[in-house]
């Protein structure tokens, strides 16, 4: 229930440099909508809740809200899991982020971006229900003797999907 190329697993002897402008991404490559250990909650009648990972998923909009997923999984120190998919209403839940694992024998110079973010929930174009929940961010696990640089690591959850015709029926955001 996850997408191809969900995991990047590199073991490198020596040094690694991710240059400015460089990008390693598994964004939206984790579990698909409503799948995974922290899958977003289905709606009771309106919008869906966001997925969880190391943080809770967000609740849906205030028009008959449902809570986000609250199953916390993986590890802050060794995050070896994919992000979960958001809940589905009329708008489909966003996919979770994938996993990036890089094990380097010497140093990592990181001036680019490593991105394992969750995707945004789908939009509801009517007023009968609501948007999909955002997918949770995935994992980035880096092992090296030395870390330098000024790059960015992003494992944020995706925003909840909006409801284009009604207020307060957006899906909940995914957890990071």
BELMOVEN-V391514 format. One record per run of one state. SS is the DSSP state (~ for helix, > for strand, _ for the rest). FROM is the first residue (numbers start at 1). TO is the last residue. If there is no record, write none. Layout:
BEGIN
ss->SS from->FROM to->TO
ss->SS from->FROM to->TO
END
This chain:
BEGIN
ss->_ from->1 to->1
ss->> from->2 to->2
ss->_ from->3 to->6
ss->> from->7 to->12
ss->_ from->13 to->15
ss->> from->16 to->18
ss->_ from->19 to->22
ss->> from->23 to->25
ss->_ from->26 to->30
ss->> from->31 to->31
ss->_ from->32 to->98
ss->> from->99 to->104
ss->_ from->105 to->106
ss->> from->107 to->110
ss->_ from->111 to->112
ss->> from->113 to->115
ss->_ from->116 to->123
ss->> from->124 to->124
ss->_ from->125 to->138
ss->> from->139 to->143
ss->_ from->144 to->145
ss->> from->146 to->148
ss->_ from->149 to->151
ss->> from->152 to->154
ss->_ from->155 to->162
ss->> from->163 to->163
ss->_ from->164 to->176
END
